[in-house]
Structures are given as C-alpha cells and as structure tokens.
Amino acid sequence: MIVKSKLLKKISDGYPNFFKKDLNKFFNIFLNEIKEALKRGERVELRDFGMWSVTIQKPRISRNPKTGEKVHTNKKIKIRFKMAKEFFKKLNNEK
C-alpha cells in the first residue's frame, strides 16, 4: 500500500529543486480539485491513467440479510474508477 507521505517522498526525491512544503501544497490542491469536481458531478480524466465519475444509486427498499426485515435505503452517491487501456497494459506487462 502506498500512502500520501510515501508518494510525496518519491516525488520530492525525483524533484530535489522543489521544497517539500510546496510539493505538499501542490498535491493537496490536485487532490482537492478532483474531489470538488466529483462533488459537482463532473467527470475527471487523467490521460493514460484512468477516469473517475459519479453515479447515483436511487433510494430503494432493501432487506436486512440477518432478519429479513425490509429497510429503507437512502440515495447514495458512488465514485466509479475506470482504468485507461494503456495503464491496464502496463500493469499486465502487455505491449
């Protein structure tokens, strides 16, 4: 698993001319812009990496699997990620 701090460390190692605090600020802005675009219902696409989009699951009546009791489930907003073909090929060592 990679966490934000490890990712920032790799970026700072690759770009030693930038201050770590500036890279951290840039990375926070980058992630915040993705988050805000998804909140607005927009699609976010990073070429050769993937695409995030928002889907809305309608409210419905579902069942509690333990008791069988009917339960009202509210509307849910889900984030969907679709990997780019180029990224998929790199992960699977295809040409």
N, C-alpha and C positions, 0 to 999 in steps of 0.2 A: 504494500500500500504506500502511496506517496501522499504526503500531507503538504499543505501550503508552505510551511517553513522549509521543507526539503526542496521543493520546487524553486523557491526564491533563492536558496543557497546555490543550486545548479545554475540559475540564471546569473547570479552575481559572480560566480566563478567564470562563466563564459564571457561576461562583460565587466572586467575589473575597473573600467573607467567610470562606471556609474556608482553612485553612493547606494548603499543598501536601503536607506530610507526612501530614496527616490524610486527604486525598483519596487519597493513595497507599496508605495503610493500609487504607482502606475498599475500594479497588479490589482490593487483594491478597486481602482477606477474601472479597470477592464471587467472584473467580475460583477461590479455593481451595474455597469451598463447592460450586461447580459441579463441580470436579474430584473432590472427595470423594464427592458424590452419585453421579457416574458410576462411581466405583470400587466403590461399594456396589451397583451395578446398577440404580439408580433413574433415573427419567426427570426431566429438568429442562425446565421450560416457562417462557418469558417471553412473556406475552401480547402480541399484535400484533408479535412479532419472530420467534420460532421455538421449536423444541423439539429437545433433544439426547436421544438414547437410546443404549443399548449393545446391540450384537448380538454373539453369539459364533459364530465360524466354527469348525466342528468340525475335528479333526485329519484329514488325508487324505494320500493318495499322489498327488503331482503329478509332472510331468515337467520336467526341465531343457530349455528350448527349444533350447539350443545343441547339447547332446549327445544328447538324447532319453532320458537316464538317468532312472530313477524315483527320486524323492526324497520322503522323509517330511517333511510339513509339520506343525508343531505347531499346537495350538489357538491362535486369535487372538481378541483382544477388539477390536472396532471401534466407533468412535463414529459415530453417524449424526445428521445435522442435517437437520431438515425446516423449511423456511421457512413462516411464517404467511401466510395468504392476503392479509391487509392489507399486510404488508411486500412481498409479491410485486407487488401492485397499485401500491404507491408506487414501486418500482423500475422498473416498466414504464409509469409515467405513466397508469395506468388509474384510472377512478373507481369 
